[in-house]
């Protein structure tokens, strides 16, 4: 009889702990950063690609981890259009950055600052990740980079 009492006491203690754990609520160790503020949208990558001078192509690509050969290959694939090549480099870099809780916006801004593009770095950090479209100008749905530039 005594042996059953110990088993029953252990079971009750375990049951009590489970109830307390369930009543403690949803506990997260680290909820992570706000993804809206830590990611960079495709439109922001496009705007950066349009605003960076072609002479910075190798510096930007190298700072983002691409080899010279990879950068030359991308540029050739994009018919020597630096804007399209920059955009492709940014998109490929964005896919590679898959670590959880990574602030891609801050990381990219730091890389731009390292190579002397402080103005673009500051703009990336200080502008809202969701631009204000209250200007009344409409951008065509099937827009080319030139259409976007003309309507901005």
C-alpha positions in Angstrom: 0.0 0.0 0.0 2.8 2.4 0.8 4.4 1.8 -2.6 1.2 3.0 -4.3 1.2 6.1 -2.2 4.6 7.2 -3.5 3.6 6.5 -7.1 0.4 8.5 -6.6 2.2 11.4 -5.0 4.7 11.6 -7.9 1.8 11.5 -10.4 0.0 14.3 -8.6 3.2 16.4 -8.5 3.8 15.9 -12.2 0.1 16.7 -12.9 0.3 19.9 -10.8 3.5 21.0 -12.7 1.8 20.4 -16.0 -1.2 22.5 -14.9 1.1 25.3 -13.8 3.0 25.2 -17.0 -0.2 25.5 -19.0 -1.4 28.3 -16.9 1.8 30.3 -17.3 0.7 31.3 -20.8 2.5 31.6 -24.1 6.2 32.1 -23.2 8.7 33.0 -25.9 12.4 33.1 -25.1 13.0 35.7 -27.8 10.3 37.0 -30.1 12.9 38.4 -32.5 12.9 41.7 -34.4 10.0 43.3 -36.1 10.4 41.8 -39.6 8.7 44.8 -41.3 11.6 47.0 -40.0 14.4 44.5 -40.5 13.8 43.4 -44.1 14.3 45.3 -47.4 11.5 45.2 -50.0 12.1 44.5 -53.6 11.1 48.1 -54.4 13.8 49.4 -52.1 16.4 47.1 -53.7 15.3 48.5 -57.1 15.6 52.1 -55.9 19.0 51.4 -54.5 20.0 49.7 -57.8 18.9 52.8 -59.7 20.7 55.2 -57.3 24.1 53.6 -57.0 26.7 54.8 -59.5 28.1 52.0 -61.8 31.6 52.7 -60.6 30.5 51.2 -57.2 29.4 47.9 -58.7 32.5 45.8 -57.8 32.7 47.4 -54.3 29.1 46.7 -53.5 29.1 43.2 -54.8 32.4 42.3 -53.1 31.2 43.7 -49.8 28.0 41.6 -50.1 30.2 38.4 -50.5 30.3 37.9 -54.2 33.5 37.1 -56.1 34.8 39.2 -58.9 34.0 36.3 -61.4 30.4 36.1 -60.1 29.9 39.9 -60.4 31.3 39.8 -64.0 29.0 36.9 -64.9 25.9 38.8 -63.5 26.9 41.9 -65.4 27.3 40.0 -68.7 23.9 38.2 -68.1 22.3 41.6 -67.6 23.7 43.0 -70.9 26.1 45.3 -69.1 23.2 47.2 -67.4 24.5 48.1 -64.0 21.1 48.9 -62.7 19.8 45.4 -63.6 23.1 43.8 -62.3 22.9 45.7 -59.0 19.3 44.6 -58.6 20.2 41.0 -59.3 23.1 41.1 -56.8 20.8 42.5 -54.1 18.2 39.8 -54.8 20.7 37.0 -54.7 22.2 38.4 -51.5 18.7 38.7 -50.0 18.1 35.0 -50.6 21.4 34.0 -49.0 20.6 35.9 -45.8 18.4 33.3 -44.2 19.5 33.4 -40.6 16.6 33.8 -38.2 16.3 37.2 -36.5 18.7 38.8 -39.0 18.2 42.5 -39.5 18.9 42.6 -43.3 18.2 46.4 -43.4 20.9 47.2 -40.8 23.4 44.7 -42.4 23.0 46.2 -45.9 23.2 49.7 -44.5 26.5 48.8 -42.7 27.9 47.3 -45.9 27.0 50.4 -47.9 28.6 52.6 -45.3 31.8 50.6 -45.3 32.3 51.4 -49.0 31.6 55.1 -48.8 27.9 55.2 -49.6 26.8 56.8 -46.3 23.9 58.8 -47.9 22.3 55.6 -49.2 23.0 53.8 -45.9 21.3 56.6 -43.9 18.3 56.6 -46.3 17.9 52.9 -46.0 17.9 53.2 -42.2 15.9 56.3 -41.8 13.1 56.0 -44.4 10.1 54.0 -43.7 10.2 50.4 -45.1 6.7 51.2 -46.5 6.9 54.4 -48.6 4.1 56.8 -48.5 2.1 56.6 -51.7 -0.1 59.6 -50.9 1.2 61.7 -53.7 -1.7 60.9 -56.0 0.6 59.7 -58.8 -0.2 56.2 -60.1 2.4 53.8 -61.2 1.4 51.4 -64.0 1.0 47.8 -62.9 3.4 46.5 -65.5 6.0 49.2 -64.9 9.5 49.2 -66.1 12.3 50.9 -64.0 12.0 53.9 -66.4 8.2 54.1 -65.8 8.8 54.1 -62.0 11.5 56.7 -62.3 9.2 58.9 -64.5 6.3 58.7 -62.0 8.4 59.2 -58.8 
